[in-house]
Amino acid sequence: MKKKSKNIKEKIFDEYSKLALEENGQLKSVYLFCKKTNIKETEFYDHFGSLNHVRDQIFCQFYNNTYELISNSKEFSSQLPKEKLLSFYFTFFEVLKLNRSYVLLELGEFENNIQKLSILKGLRSLFKKFTTNLIEQGNASKKSNFTKHPSKIFSEGAWIQLLFLMRFWIEDRSPGFEKTDIAIEKSVRSVFDLFDNTPLDSIVDFGKFLWEEKIKTN
């Protein structure tokens, strides 16, 4: 029964993303979606409350696929928080790359559209839990309370960082999205330099990189 339930959810994800691309996102109702995909409405509502719920959960699935991949690696459990965040980002954007057409349909120019951001609520919740755990791991290794950092502030900052990187990736036209890889490395190094109170060379370096990219695109 559990396997059948999983198969139905995966079918809904697959059919929704394909149909959304074919119809340029103009899916009007659950009734029409089910009619076009031969999915029973009762089966749909067993798992989702609306089409927007499906959209939200597709991005949650991107997160789940990413976390499953990185957590199954032998090195993950012994990695430092900084290395875990890098592993997450690199893997997450590989998952997005496999679904780039759909992501561009849903999130193109999302920074100017609050409605588009609303379909990332589930992803935001999952990602903030992940990054909260990372900062708590980092705090556990610090002897003084003065050097520990509030996990809520860090997780919110990490979420803003992820949104920035997603926007950067959406606009990236470099071969293999190599500039996104550079942005990931520099931004993560900058954030952890701030939290570790180390010299700010990496932040200056990251700022120069962003400035140079902005000049190229203008």
N, C-alpha and C positions, 0 to 999 in steps of 0.2 A: 504493500500500500504506500509506504514511504517513497519507494523508488518510482512508482507511478506518479505520485505528487511532484517529485523532483522533475520528472520528464515533462509534465504539463507546464511547470513554471519555465523550464528551459525552452519549450516550444513557444510559449507566449513571448518570451524575450526575443527569440530568433524571428518569429513572425512579425512582431511589432517593429523591430529595427529595420527589417526588409521592407515592410509595407510603408513605413514612415519615409524611407528614402525614395521609394517608387512614387509616392504621392506628395513629396516635398513637405512632409510633416502635417498635412491637412487631414488628419484622422478625426472624424466628427463625433463618433460615439462608440461605446462598447458593443452595441448591437451590430453596427456595420463592420467593426473589426472582427467580431466572432463569425459573422456571416461570410466574410471574405477568406477567413482562415480555417473554416470548418471546426472551430473550437466552440464547445457548448458554453453558453453564458453562465450556467451554474458552475462549470469548472473554472471559468475566469474569476467569478466572484468568490470562489473558495480560496483564492490566493491574493486577489487585488481588488481594491475598492473603486478604482477608476483608471483611466488611461494615464493620467498624470502620476498615479502611484506606480504604474509599470515603468514610466520614464525615470522616476526616482530610483527604483530598485535596480534598473539596468546599471546605473552608476555605482550602486552598492555592490553589484556583482563584479564590476571591474575591480573594486577594492578587494572583495573576497578572493578573486582569482589571483590578485597580486600577493595578498598575504599568505595564501596557501603555497604559492611558489617559493617565496622567500623563507617562510618558516620551515619548509621541508628540506632546506639545504642544511648540510652538516655544520657549516660555519656560523649560522645565524645566532644560535643560542649563546655563543661565546663572543659575539661581536660587541663593540662599544656602541652606545646610543647613536653617535654620529655615523658610524658605519651602517647601522640598521636603517637609519633614515635615508642614507644614500642608496642602499639596496632597494628600499621601498620605492623611491623616486624612479630609479632607472628601470625597475621592473614594471611599475605602474604605467610609465610612458610607452613601454613596449606593448603592454596590453591595449592602451589607447590607440597605438599605431595600427594594431590589427582591426580597429573599429573606427578609423579616422573619419571616414565619410559620414558615419552616424554622429560622431562627436561634433564635427563641424556643423552638421544640420542643427543639432540641439544647442550648441554653445557658441556659434559664430557671433562675434561682437557681444559676448555675454556681459562684458564689463559695463555696457550701457543699458542693460536690460535686467532689472531686478527680478522680473518674472522668470527669466531663464535661470537665474541663480536659485530659484525656489526648488528646482528639480535636483539640486545638489544637497538638500537637507540631510538625507540619509547618509550620503558620503561624508558630509561634514561631521556628523555624529561619530561615525566609525573611525575616521581619521583622527579626530581629537582624542578619542580613547587610546588609540595607538600611540600618539605623541605624548599624551599624559603619562603613559607607562614608561616611555623613553626618558622623560625628565626625572621621573621618580627613581629609575635605575641609576641615573647620573647622580641624583641627590644622595642615594644610599652609599655612594663611595666617598662622599665629602664628610669630613670630621666636624667641621664647624657649621652651625646653623646659619651663620652670616654668609657663607659661600653657597648656600642652597638657593634654588630658584623656584618661584611659585609655578606649579605645573599648569594651572589654569591660564595664566598669562602666556606661558610658553606654547601651549597647545593652540591658543587663539592666534598667536603669531605664526605658528607653523601652518595653520589653515590659510592665513592670508598669503603666506609664501607659496603654498600649493596653488592657490588661485592665480597668483602672478605667473608661476611656471606653466600652468595650463594655458593662460593667455599667450605667453611667449611661444609655446609649442604650436598653438593654433596659427600664429603669424609667421612661424619659422619656415623658411623656404630653402634652407641649407641641405646639402646631400646627407641623407641618413639622419636628419635633424641633429647634426653634430653641434650646432650652436646651443640647442636646448641642453645637451649633455654638459657643455661648458657652463651654462647658466646654473644648472643643478649643482655642479661641483663648487662653483664660486659662492653661490647663495648659502649652501649648507655650511661651508667653511666659515663664511662671514658670521652666520648666526651662532655657531658654536664658539667662535672666537669671542663674541660678545659675552656669552654666558660663562666662558672660562676666564674672562678678564685678561685675555692675551693681547699682544699688540694688534692694532687695527689695520695692518697692512693688507689683509685679505679683503676688508671692507672697502678700502680705497681701490683695490684691484677690481672688485666687483662693480663698483661705481663707474670706473673707467670703461669696463666692458659694456655696461648698459648704455653709457653715453655714446660710445663708438657705434653700437648697433642702432641707436636712435638716429644718429647722423646719416648712416647708410640707408635707412628706410625713408628718410625725408627727402 
